[in-house]
Amino acid sequence: MVKLNKIYTKTGDDGTTGLASGRRRRKDDLRVEAYGTIDEANSAIGVARLYTTGLPDLDAMLMSIQNDLFDLGADLATPDTGEPPAYEPLRIVETQVGRIERDIDRLNAELDPLKSFILPGGSPAAAHLHLARTIARRAERLMVTLARRDGEIVGEPALKYINRLSDFLFVAARHANDRGRADVLWVPGKNR
């Protein structure tokens, strides 16, 4: 378990932060930006959960995802250098991807097929889940960019997980909108 006794250390006053390996990176480093955006998505899910107490199955799925997102942050904060680490780093694994896929399928089975794109909104839970979805998509873009950089490795399960997360959050938002019945559909060209 992680043990935090002191919240401020002053070591980041120079604009750097420590990775799990102890190595320092600039706070605007792409890897730091990626795991910081994962943290942002996790926080947005936390806000959405304020409105999912009446949906206990969905709320339990979201809590599992929040735990996974800490795993994903740890994965990203522990760069794979190709050398054996002194400890077993925490990585996203295929079983986590499989679980989120099953949850997507379970929620989606209760929804009518879409006939149009939907506008983000509806219920408070759905609106916050859509916001979390867009943050997750930004995190995914950052992770993909990071994975393309020379010397930077992002695990395939981590990339799959973040891709599935935005799909899950889309389906979860529809589920929170009275199983899609309260979705607000986009009407192309409506205000021309």
QUIDAFEN-V737439 format. One record per residue. RES is the residue in one letter. PSI is psi in radians with two decimals (none if undefined). Layout:
res=RES psi=PSI
res=RES psi=PSI
This chain:
res=M psi=2.66
res=V psi=2.43
res=K psi=2.09
res=L psi=1.90
res=N psi=-0.62
res=K psi=2.26
res=I psi=-0.68
res=Y psi=2.43
res=T psi=-0.28
res=K psi=-0.03
res=T psi=-0.32
res=G psi=0.08
res=D psi=-0.35
res=D psi=0.13
res=G psi=0.25
res=T psi=2.88
res=T psi=2.74
res=G psi=2.31
res=L psi=3.01
res=A psi=-0.49
res=S psi=-0.20
res=G psi=-0.28
res=R psi=2.62
res=R psi=2.49
res=R psi=2.68
res=R psi=2.59
res=K psi=-0.31
res=D psi=0.20
res=D psi=2.51
res=L psi=-0.66
res=R psi=-0.76
res=V psi=-0.71
res=E psi=-0.70
res=A psi=-0.88
res=Y psi=-0.41
res=G psi=-0.61
res=T psi=-0.55
res=I psi=-0.76
res=D psi=-0.69
res=E psi=-0.76
res=A psi=-0.73
res=N psi=-0.73
res=S psi=-0.70
res=A psi=-0.66
res=I psi=-0.68
res=G psi=-0.71
res=V psi=-0.75
res=A psi=-0.64
res=R psi=-0.30
res=L psi=-0.41
res=Y psi=0.11
res=T psi=0.24
res=T psi=-0.48
res=G psi=-0.02
res=L psi=1.28
res=P psi=-0.62
res=D psi=-0.79
res=L psi=-0.75
res=D psi=-0.70
res=A psi=-0.68
res=M psi=-0.75
res=L psi=-0.67
res=M psi=-0.70
res=S psi=-0.72
res=I psi=-0.70
res=Q psi=-0.71
res=N psi=-0.76
res=D psi=-0.65
res=L psi=-0.53
res=F psi=-0.67
res=D psi=-0.75
res=L psi=-0.72
res=G psi=-0.74
res=A psi=-0.69
res=D psi=-0.87
res=L psi=-0.52
res=A psi=-0.02
res=T psi=1.41
res=P psi=2.44
res=D psi=1.93
res=T psi=-0.06
res=G psi=-0.18
res=E psi=2.54
res=P psi=2.21
res=P psi=2.87
res=A psi=-0.23
res=Y psi=2.88
res=E psi=1.91
res=P psi=2.62
res=L psi=2.16
res=R psi=2.61
res=I psi=2.42
res=V psi=2.85
res=E psi=-0.54
res=T psi=-0.56
res=Q psi=-0.68
res=V psi=-0.78
res=G psi=-0.70
res=R psi=-0.76
res=I psi=-0.58
res=E psi=-0.74
res=R psi=-0.68
res=D psi=-0.69
res=I psi=-0.87
res=D psi=-0.72
res=R psi=-0.83
res=L psi=-0.72
res=N psi=-0.50
res=A psi=-0.38
res=E psi=-0.02
res=L psi=2.53
res=D psi=2.60
res=P psi=2.59
res=L psi=2.52
res=K psi=-0.06
res=S psi=2.90
res=F psi=2.77
res=I psi=2.60
res=L psi=2.38
res=P psi=2.19
res=G psi=-2.59
res=G psi=-2.06
res=S psi=2.81
res=P psi=-0.72
res=A psi=-0.82
res=A psi=-0.75
res=A psi=-0.77
res=H psi=-0.60
res=L psi=-0.64
res=H psi=-0.69
res=L psi=-0.78
res=A psi=-0.65
res=R psi=-0.77
res=T psi=-0.57
res=I psi=-0.71
res=A psi=-0.67
res=R psi=-0.68
res=R psi=-0.74
res=A psi=-0.71
res=E psi=-0.77
res=R psi=-0.72
res=L psi=-0.73
res=M psi=-0.69
res=V psi=-0.76
res=T psi=-0.76
res=L psi=-0.78
res=A psi=-0.43
res=R psi=-0.20
res=R psi=2.45
res=D psi=2.34
res=G psi=-0.05
res=E psi=2.28
res=I psi=2.31
res=V psi=2.19
res=G psi=2.52
res=E psi=-0.75
res=P psi=-0.62
res=A psi=-0.75
res=L psi=-0.69
res=K psi=-0.76
res=Y psi=-0.84
res=I psi=-0.55
res=N psi=-0.77
res=R psi=-0.54
res=L psi=-0.80
res=S psi=-0.61
res=D psi=-0.78
res=F psi=-0.83
res=L psi=-0.57
res=F psi=-0.86
res=V psi=-0.67
res=A psi=-0.69
res=A psi=-0.74
res=R psi=-0.73
res=H psi=-0.75
res=A psi=-0.36
res=N psi=0.96
res=D psi=0.84
res=R psi=0.71
res=G psi=-0.25
res=R psi=-0.41
res=A psi=0.18
res=D psi=2.52
res=V psi=1.98
res=L psi=2.51
res=W psi=2.32
res=V psi=1.78
res=P psi=2.28
res=G psi=0.27
res=K psi=-0.61
res=N psi=0.41
res=R psi=none
